Amino acid sequence: MTTADIEPSELTKWDPGLTERVMGVLRPILKRYFRAEVRGLQNVPPGGALVVCNHSGGLLPMDVPILSAEFYHEHGYNRPIYTLSHDMLLVGPTGDFFRKIGYISANHENADEALRSGGLVIVFPGGDYDVYRPTLSANKIDFGGRTGYVKAALNAGVPIVPAVGIGGQETQLYLSRGTWLAERLGPIARLVRAKIVPISFGFPFGLSLVVPPNIPLPSKIVMQVLPPIDIVAEFGENPDIDEVDAHVRYVMQRALDELAAERRLPVLG
């Protein structure tokens, strides 16, 4: 194999100039439409760190844009934010654009390289299972049993930075993850690697099974970045992965409960 045959790292595609322009457009919109607020950015440590966050907002989640826009606004564009993403986001005509603003395929190799490079890496362990959680469970931390993020932080020797968001799951009414519907669809669902077919109700189309995509309601979104967790310092050289995961989710649930207690009305905040 020659040097020309080696696939370049996805990390090299990050474009700080384009990212700055995109965030410059997005931030005022997010601040006005969602009245976006990010607290605790001082908790982000220098060097590589894994930001572990709950995921909200269905097909159009706003947590990454909101968190990224505020981080870059405060800290500039010398340190990239990488978001571990589903491959479907990175294919087609928009794939190159998302890679240039920091989205990378969610695999162990990319996570390890990004963390060791000193980047800030955002991961949503719950993925689509979390982002389509029913409205009645909107303020529940549930990763669906996924613990790979703990191993990623351990392998790279970086801290976990928990972060929680509230309000994103109020942008429409989420009725069901539709796991039963995905099972009934069988090979059709497997073809697109879908374990859920979420059912929601929103504006302007009403009932939606992913499509048609409804426009998010202008719900106030607040995000809270929590103090970093040094896994080895708190759990030893050979930590129990499930114990670490339970602790991370406990810390996040406690913070999310506090944000929920502040909230007076859905959407309005």
N, C-alpha and C positions, 0 to 999 in steps of 0.2 A: 504493500500500500504506500503510495506517495503522499507527500504533504498535501497536495491538491485534493486527494481523495478524502481527507479527514473533514468531517462535518464540523463547521465552526460552532463554538459554544453559543447557546441562546443568550447568554449574558452579554456577549459582545454587541448585541443588536440594540441595547438600550441607548436611546438618544436623549441626552439631557436637554438639548435645545428644543426639540419637539415636545418633550415632557413639560418643560417650562411654559411653552405656548399653550398647550392643552390645559394645564392647570390654571393658567391665567384666565382662560375663558370659563372653565368649569367652576372655579371657586365662587365668583359672584353669584352664579346661578344657584349653586348649592346653598349658599348663605341666605339667599332670598326665598327660594322656593321651598326648601326643606328647613330653613332657619337652622342650618347645621351648626353643631357645637361639638368641639373635641376638647376633652379635659385630660390632664395628666401627661402631656407630651414630655414633661421633664423626667418622666420615669423611663424613657427610652435610653438605654445605656449606649456608650460608644462601641464601635466594633460590631461584629456579626451578632444578630439577635433574631429569634423566631417569635413573631407576633402571632399569638393564637387567639382567634376571634370567633364569636358566634356570627352566623351569616343570615342576613335578612333582606327581604324585598323581592322574592320570587325571581322572575325572568330579568328584572332590571334592578339588581341590588345596588345600593348607593354607598355601602360601607367602605369599599376600597377608594372610590373617588374622594369621599369626605375625609377619610383619614390621611390619604396621600396629599391632598391639596393643603391641609393644615400643616402637616409635617414639613413639606417643601417650603411653605410660606414662612415658617419659623426657622428652618435650618438650611435653606438653600438647596442647590442641586449638585453638591459634590458627593453626596452619599445616595446611591440608588435605592429605591424601594422595589423589590421584586414580589410579585404575587403569584403563588402557585395556582395554576388554573387548569380547568378541564380542556382537553385537546380540542374539543369542538369550537372553543373560542378562538383557537389559533390556526384554524384552517380557512380556506376561502380568501376572498379579496381583502378582508379586514385583518387577517392574521398578522401580516407584517406590521400594521399599525399598532396592534396591541403589544407585539414584541418590543417595538421601539419605545413604548411608554412603561415597560417593565413587567409585562405578563410573561410567565414562562410555564412550560408544561409541568404538571404536578408529578414529578418522579423523584426518587431518592438521589439520583445523580445531580439533577439540577438544584435540589434543595441544599445538598452538601456543598456544591461549588459556590452557590450564592452566599451561603452562611460563612464559609471560609474566606470569601473575598471581602468580608466586612460589611456586606449589604444588610439591609433590613428586609427580612422575608416575612410576608404575610401568608398565613395558612388558615383555611376554614376546615377543620377536621370533619365537621358534619356535612360539608358539601351540599349537594342538592337535597339531601334528606333534611338538613337543617333549614335551608333557605325557603323551603316550602312547608315548614311546620304550620299546623293549623292555628288560626287566630286564638283559639282557646288556650293554646300552649305557647303563645307568643313570647312570654318572658321566662321560658325554661331553657336552660343550657342542656343540649342533648346532641352528642356527637355520633349517635347511633353505634356506640361501641368501638369507634375507631381510635386507636392509640399510636399510630405510626408517627405522629408529630413528636412524641416524647423521644422515640428512637432517633429521629432526625436531629433534634437538639443535642442529644447525648453524643451521637457520632461526630458532630461538628464541634462539640465542646463549647456551646453557646448557651446563654440563658433563654428561658421562655418568658416572654412578656405577654401576660394575659390582657385582653382588651374586650370590652363588651359594648354593644350598641342597642339602643331602644328607639322605637318609632318606625323602623323600616318595615316591620311586619304589620303596620297599620296603613300601608299605602293602598291596600285593597283587602277584601275579605277572603282569607284562605280557609277553604272548607275541608280539604282532605289532601293528603300526599298522593292518594290514588295508587297505593301499592297493589291493591286488589285488581285494579284496572290493568296495571302493567302485567300482572300474572295472566290475566285473561287474554291480553294481546299477544302473549307468548313470543314467537319469533320476530314479530314486528318490533316489539319493545327491545328485544335483545340486539336487533340490527343496529339500533342507535345507542346501545349500552344504557338503556333506561330501566331503572328498577322502580321508578315511580311515574305516574301520569297525573300531575297535580291538578286539582279542581279549585278554581277561585272565582270570585265575583267582584267586578269592579267597573270602572268608567272608561270608555263609553259603551263597551260591547256587552256588559253584563257577565253571563256565565262564560268561563274560559277554561279549556283544557290545554294550557300553555298558549295555544292560539285560539282566537285572535288575542294578541297582547294588549292588555288594558294599560291606560296611562296611569302612572302612580299618583295617588292623591298627595297633596302637599303636607304630609305628616312631618311634625318636628322631629328631627333625628339628633340624638345626643349620643356621643361615644366617649367612653372612659378608658384610658390606658392605665393599667395597674402596675405596681412595682414589679421588677423582674424577679424570676425564681431561678436561683442557682441550684440546679438539680443535685449535683454532687455534694455541694455544701449542706443541703438540707436533707438529702436521702442517702448519702454515702456513695462509694465508688461503684457499687453494683446494686443500683436501686431497683425496686420492684416497679415495673412499668405501669401496672394497674394502679398501684398506690399513688404514683406521681400523677397519673391521669385523674384519679379521684380528687386529689388535692387541687389540681388546676381547675377542674370543674366546680369544686366547692368555692374556691376564691372568686371565680367568675359569677357563680350563681348569687353569692352574697352581694357582689357589686351591682348585678343586674336588679336584684330585689330592691336595693337602695335607690336606683334610678327609677324603678317602677313606683316606689313610694312617693317620689317627687311629682309624678305625673298625675295631673288632675283629670284630663279628658283625652280620649283617643283622638289622634290626628292633631288636635290643637296643642297638646302637650301639657 
